[in-house]
Every structure is written in C-alpha cells, then in structure tokens.
Amino acid sequence: MHILLVEDNALVASGLQAGLGLQGFTCTLAHTLVQARALQAQNRFDACVLDLGLPDGDGLQLLRQWRAAGVQLPVLILSARSALEDRIDGFRSGSDDHLAKPFDLTELALRLHALLRRSQGNGDASPDTLALGPYTLEPASGALWHGGQRIDLPRREALLLAALAQARGRVLSTAQLHDSLYDLAQEVESNTVNVHVHHLRKKLGADIIETVRGLGFRLGAAYCSSGSAPAHAPQP
Ligand code: CA
C-alpha cells in the first residue's frame, strides 16, 4: 500500500516513514504542497497522510484543489490543529479521516487500513476506476495506468474508452458513443468518434477497439476482463 506522506517536519516524517514501513506501508514523502501536488499527478497512491501547516501553504488548500479536480485519493489529516471546528473544516474540504498530533502510530496504521478498505469496497475495484485487461482507467482524470505507467488521455478519448469498458464487449453504435462524448446541444463533426478511435488505437494498439462492420465498435476481447491483476505495479 502506497502512501503519499505530506509532512514538513523532517523528524516526524522520518519517524512516520519508518513506523508505517514496519506496518507494511510504502511511504513517499513530500515536504511542501508543491511537491505533494507533483507527486500525486505522477503517481498512483492508495491514500494520503496530510499535515496542514506546510511551508508553502495550508494542506486544506491542496485538498480542496484535489477534490475540485475530481481526485478521489483517500486523505487522512494528521495535524495538531484538531479542535472540532478544525476537523469540520477538514471534512468539508474533502478529508476522509482526521487524527490529532501527537498521535499513536498503531492507531494511524489502523485508520489507514480502514480507509483503504472503504475506498476499495472490500477488495473490488473502486467505482472511480475501470479495468480493461492490463489497463486501469480513471475516467474522471483521464489517467490510464499500465504496469505502473501513467498515460494521460484527452477527456473525450477517456470518455469513449470508459463507455466501451462499461459496455464490456457489447457493441455500441457510433451514435451511442457520440452521445457519451457530447451534449446534445453541441454540434460536432460526424466523424469525431472515428477520429477518437483512431487516436486510441495509435496510442494503445489496434486491438484495443474492434470495429463491427455496419454496427459500431466494441472493446477488444483481450481488454474485457476485469478480474486481472491491478494494472499499476504492486507495492512491496
Ligand atoms: Ca507542519
């Protein structure tokens, strides 16, 4: 389980990293909001432990930005600011849990485990991700994961792929796919679905989407399985 640990106090951070390491967590450390933002954008974490007082701003700022951008990463706030109104502020900003400093490491580990259980829905893929064979797609962010690598898809390519993944091998007509990409009010070129399919095949391989002549498109057979191992690299 990979934790993004946002903490500017070097002593607390190294203690947490070592302590959580013993409990089976892998921690990647960020000392500032800027570092945390960059790490989150480039990696897939299972949860975040977030300090609030950071050298370049308030942790809640980052949390609100993430939630506004659709980032669903479970966040536990670990802070000395733990009066009732602080905790309420945290939850309103999108946190999932709160633990006051000073804290007990065992309690932190147990809370993280509980958070992960909830976010993973007892081991099923969380609803914000879709499995496509070796790929995992996050439709909200357009991130497609493959063997620990992140591929960023433009929004409409991600939506098209999500529609095909949800159809699980059923054929979708060009009109159906078109509707999943655009508001009815929007006028667009009639060949846009074909253009997006072309781009996706170029990026991910020709067999990702099958053309069913006269009917439409469906997800390639090799990508319809959802029971495969997670696409991102398992954490030690
Ligand atoms: Ca701090």
Residues whose N, C-alpha, C, O or C-beta is under 5 A from the ligand:
A	BS01	CA	D8 N9 D51 G53 L54
